[in-house]
Amino acid sequence: MYRVWNFVTNYSLLLIAGALIALVWANVDADGYHHFVEWVVWDHAPIGHPHYDAAGAVEYRTLTLHYLVNDVLMAFFFAIAAKEVWEAVILKNGSLRGKKAATPLFATFGGMAGPIAIYLGLAYFLFGSETYDAVQRGWAIPTATDIAFSYLVGRIVFGAGHPAVRFLLLLAIADDAAGLIILAVFYPQGDLAPEWLLLSVGAASGVFLLFNWLPRRLDRGDEVRRRSTWVRNRLSFWPYLFAGALSWYGFAEAGLHPALGLLPIVPTIPHADRAFGVFSQAEVYLTDLLNHSEHLLKHPVEVVLFFFGLLNAGVEFGAIGDPTWLVLAGLLIGKPLGVLLFGWIGANVLRLGLPAGMRIVDLFVIGCVAAIGFTVSLFIAAVAFEPGAVQDAAKMGALLSFAAAVLSLVAGRVTGVVKQPA
């Protein structure tokens, strides 16, 4: 439990603190709060919010505090998420490889399809076409799962030794991977200019060939590995940070959300041949450059998440509206039903099975736990809608998704979940 609580403390409590401060501030002094959010760090900057001339060309850019946190610094948070996904997919013992991941992957698909169907279906049939037109762009908000809090609640509901906890972690990691893809594909940040992605591809390819593949190639037959050791000791992560800056700029100019700009660089960094898992205490003893870089990012990302909560969760309580209930319905209804239905299809119809000790009804409880959207849901809400009433109402739905923790406890009790200690 220590490792789990330590992870939640590191990556979530500061985020919650920032969100709570933002909620209080926005409801006490809304004008002061919004002035702080849009505080100009650098006017006429090389990056930032664009300002257009009469011909539609970018005249200059303004770097605000909101842009600095959401579009620049959050790239390091998504890089850490991408690192976990990458290891789960590529390593021989990765958690998303082989038959053991098949049913969780089916359940993940249901945990995204269910919320989308509920969100869009209710928007159209219950609230009408006018509301549907206003909120349809937010369909991805209820697909997200906050991995840290969901995992913590899952352990409380099932007990640390229950196979459903491992199943939940696999689902959450796959959900993160799908969320990154959704952000990149469906939420462009302006006119698409895909040719700029060549800069990202070139940066990733160049840094991999020069500082990863080539030293290892030259060290063949050399047990001391002189060249690889020299690159690691003298250059460390700096070439990858430089490549990351180029990749980030390529994403920004291509019209994709720049917070995803470090994703192409993560697979190029030398990594261990195994991973113990995001919540494993043994992870701290891995010293490959990829894990070393993650360790270095730990405290900076904590601060970034605090400011992310502070700059994005400031919603007035009066903003609660139709988008709030749609997001909550997607998470609290669509997520459990989707995970249950598709998990059942994978386990029984396709005969992929469930882990020993798991019941079909446990899938419903897992779906309730996974309905805690929070961090990524909040991020998608900020990306999906322009600042205003709809965005604020959708953000409130993401914040209120913590109600899924209570729903999970009730569902576990009703379905007769027997806790299993570690």
N, C-alpha and C positions, 0 to 999 in steps of 0.2 A: 504493500500500500504506500510505502514511503516514496518510491520512485514515481508512482502515479500522482500523488499529492504534490511532490516536488515539481513535476512537469506542469501541473495545473497552476501552482503558485507562480512558476516562472513565466508562463505564457498567457495566463488568463486573468489572474487577480488584478494586475495592473490595468488590463483592458477593461475589466468591470469597474474599477475605480474611476477610470477616465470617463466611462459611459455614465456612471452615476453623477459625477460632477457636471457633465454636460447636460443631463436631464434637469438637474436643479438649476443650473445657470440659465438654461434656455427658458425655464418657466418663471424665473425671477427677473431676469433682464435679457429679454430676447434680442433686442437691438445690440446690446453690448456683446452678447455671445456671437451673433452673426458677423459683427465687425471683427471680432477676434479670429473667427474661422477664415475670413477672407483677407486677413492682414497681409499686406504686400511686403514680401521679403525682398524682391528685386524687380523693379520695373524695367522694361526694355531688356529682358533677359533672353539668353539663347534658348531656354526652355520655359514652358509654362502655358497658361491659357492664351490662346491666340486672339489677336484683335485684327479685324479685316478692314481693308480700304474699300472704296466705292466699287472697285473692279472685282472684289471678292478675293483678293490676294492677301496673305498674312502680312500685315504692316509691322507689328511688333508683338512681343509676348510679355506676359506678366506672371512672375513666379509668386504665387500666394502660399500661405502656410498650408492650406488645404491641399493644393497641388503637390507641394513638397512631400507631405506625408502620404497621401493616397496614391500618387502616381510615381513617386521616386522611392521613398523609403520603404513602402510596403512591398517593393520588389524583393527585399531580403526575406520578408516573411514568406512570400510565395516560393522563394528559392528553397527555403527549409522544407516546405510542404512538398516541393518537387523532388527534393533529395530522398524523402521517405518513399515516395511513389516510385522513383527510379530504382531504388534498391529492391523494393518489393517485386518489381517486374523483371529486372535484369539479372539479379544474383541467382545462383543455382538453388539456394535454399530460400529464395524470396517468397514472401507470403502470398503473392498474387500469381504464383506459377503453379501449374499442374492441376490435377483434379480437385485438390483440397480447396482451391479458390473458385471452382466452377459455380457451386450453389450460391456463395456470397456475391459473385458477380451478377448472377441472375437476380438476386434479391436487390442488389444495388440498382439495377435497371428499373425494377419495379418501384424502388424508393425514389426514383426520379420521375417516372412516367405517372405514378399515382398523384403526386402533388401537382404536376402540370395539368392533368385532366381535371382535378378538383378545382384548381385555381381558375383555369380558363372556362370550365363548364359552368361554375357558379357565376362567374362574371357575366357570361352571356345569357344564361337562362334565368338567373335569379335577379340580377341587377339590371339587365338590359343592354342593348347594343351601345348606348352612349357611354356607360361605365366600362364596357368591354374595350371600346376604342381607347379609353383613357388609361386603362391598366394593363392591356395585353402585353406590353413590352416587359412587364415584370414577371413573366411566367417562370423564370429561372430562380427567383428569390427563394421559394419554398423547397427547392431541390437540394439545398445545402445541408451539411451535417457538421456541427462543431465537434471536431474529433476529440479534443481534450475533455470537454464537459460531458459529452456523450459517453466516453469511456469511463469516466469517474462514476456517473450515474449508473451505467451498466454493471459496474462492480458492486455498487450498493444494492442493486435489485437482485442480481444473480449470485453474488459472491465471487471472489477472485478466481476460484477454481472451476467455475462452470464453463463448459465449452461454448456457451452462447456469448461469453465475453470475447473470446478469440474471434468468433464469427462476426461480432459487432465491429471489432477493430479492422478486420479485413474489409467489411462493408464501408467503413468510414474512410479508409485509405483509397479504395476504389472511387468513392464518392468525391473525394478531393481531386483525384485525377480527372474525373468527368467534369467537375466544376471548372478546372483550369481550361479544359477544352472549350466548354461553353463560353467562358469569358472571352477567349481568343477569337472564337468563330462568330458568335452571335451578338457581341457587344463592341463593335468597332468604335473608335473614338474620333470619328471624322471621316472624310473621304478616303477610301482605300487606295493605297499606292503600294501594291505588293512588291514592286521592284526594290523597295527599301529593305525588304527582308533578306535580300542578298548580302547586305551589310551584316546582319545577324548571323546568317549561315557562314559567311566568310570569317567572321570573328571566331565563331565556335570551331570551325574546321582548322583555322590557322593555329589557335592556341592548343588544340588537341594534338595536331601534328608536330608542332615545334617543341612543346613543353611536356608532352605526355608520351606519345608514340615514339618519336625520334630518340629521346634518351634511352628508353627501354630497348629500342632496336639496336642502338650502339652498344648497349650493355650485355648483349647476348654472349654467354660464355664467361662473363666477368662476375664472379660470385660477390665481389665487393660492391658492384653496381655504382661505380664512381660517378658517372655522368648523371644518373637519376638522383643520386644523393646530393650532388652539387646543385642541381636544379631545385630540389626540395629545400635544401638548407639556405641557399643564397637568394633564390627568387620567390620561394614560398607561394603564396596565393596571388601575388601582385600581377602576374600576366593574366590570370583569370579575371581579376577585378577590372583590368583595363579592357579585356575582351567583353566583359559584362557591360561596361559603360557604352561600348560601341553597339552591342546588341540591344541595349535599352533604347538608344537613340534610333536604331533601325526600326524597332517596334513602334516608337512614338511617331516617326515620320511615315510609317506604313499605314497608320490609322488604327493599329491594334492597341489595346490598353498597355501602356508602358510598364505597369506593375508586373507584367508577365515577361518582361524583357530579359530576365536572367535565366529563364527556363532552358534556352538552348545551350547555355554554358555549363549547367550542372552536370550533364552526362560526360563532359570532357575532362572533369577533374579526377585525378587518380583516386580510386576508392578501394576499400578492402574487398576481399572475395566473399565476405559474408556480412550479414547484419543481424543483430540480436533483436531488433524491433524498437519502435519509437519509445516504448515505456520500459525498456529493459535497462536495469542498472549497469549491465555489462557494456552498454553503448559508450559509456564515458572512457573506457579503456582502449577503444579503437583510435589509433593515431595516424591513420592514412590522411591525406590532405583534405579529402572531402569531409570527413568527420572532424578534423582539426578546424576547418573553416566554419563548420556548424557550431563548434564550441566557442569560437571567437565571436560569432554573431549572437550568441545567447543573450547577453545583457543588452546590447544595442537594440535587438528586436523587442525585448521587454519594453524598453522606452518607446519604441515606435508604436507598439500596440496600445500603450497608454494614450499617446497622442491620437491614434486612430479612433479609439473610443471617444476621446474628448472632442474631436472635430467632426464626428459623424453621428453621434447618438443624441445630440442636442435637439430634441423634438418636444414641442409643446404638447401637453396632454390633450388639448383641444383638437389636435391634429388627427386623433383617432377617427377613422372613417372606413369606407368600403374596402380600400386596399388592405387595411389592417386585418379585417376579418377574412379576406381572401388569402392572405399570406398564412394566417393562423390555421385556416381550414385546410390549406394545402399541406402544411406541416403536420398538424395534429390528426387529420383524417386521412389525407392522401398518402402520407409516408407509411403509417402502419399497415393500411390496406394493401398498398403496392408491394411492400416488402413481404407481407404474408402471401399474397397471390402469386407473385413471381418466384418467391422462395419455394412455395409448394409445387409449382410447375417444374422448377429445376430439380427438386428432391424426389418427387414422385412420378411425374409424367415423363421427364427425361432420365429418371433413375440415376441421378447424380448423388442422391443421398444427403443425409445430414451428419454432422459429427456425432460420435457415440455419446449418448447422454442428453441429446437435444430432442425436443418434441416439436411438432409442427406449430403448436400454439405459441412456442417460444419466439417464433418469427414475428408474431404480432407484437410481442413485448419489445423485441429488438427494434421494430419499426417505431414504437413509441419513444424509445430512448434516442433513436437517431433523428427524431423530429426537433431536437434542439439545434436550430440553425445558427443563430447569433452572429459570429464573426463574418463568415463568408456571405451569409444572407444580408447582413448589413452592408457589406462591400458591394454586392450585386445591386442592392436597392439604390445605392449612391451612383452606380454606373448606369442603371437602367432608365432612371428618370431625371429630368432636369430639376434643380432645386425648386421646391414649391410644395403645395398641399399634398399632391399625390406621392411624392418622394417621402415626405414626412410621415404620412400615414403608413406607407409600406415599411419604413424603418421601424415604426412602432410595432408592427407585426413581427419583425425580426427580433426586437428586444423582448417582446412578450412570449417568444417561443420557449423561454425557460419554463413555462407552464407544462411543457412536455415532461419535465422531471417529476412533477406531481402525478401526471397521467401515467408515467412509467411505473411508479410505486404502486398505484392503484391497480394497474393492469397485471403487475407481477403477483399481487395478492389475490386478485380474482381468479387468475389462471392457475394458481397453485404452484408458483415457482418455488423450488426448494433450493435455498442458498447452498453453495458448495465452497468451503474454505479453500484457500490456496494449498 
